[in-house]
Amino acid sequence: KLVDQYVSHIVFTQYLFAIGSYCAIVIFACCIQKPWLVKKLILLYGLTLFGTPLLLHLVFQAKNKPWLVAITSVIKQVSVAIGIIIFISCSQIKSL
């Protein structure tokens, strides 16, 4: 199908951009004058870039399934929030 071809090209291009963006994040994290904990959090949060290309909002919206878009958006935001809470909790336990 034509939609499948477009989707595969879009996902591939988005992954290329994610790789380039993560490289920029790594350089940024190495250059800033912050504690290692802050740098590590920036690097971990940057990993979310690699999940974003798989969120095909436009395809699901075009196929009249906006509820899938809503569900994936909620899952992504909750996952990031839980990950940050766990990261901060573990970091505080290690510092005790």
PyMOL commands that set and color helices and strands:
alter all, ss='L'
color gray80, all
select helices_A, chain A and resi 2-31+36-50+52-54+57-62+66-95
alter helices_A, ss='H'
color red, helices_A
deselect
rebuild
show_as cartoon
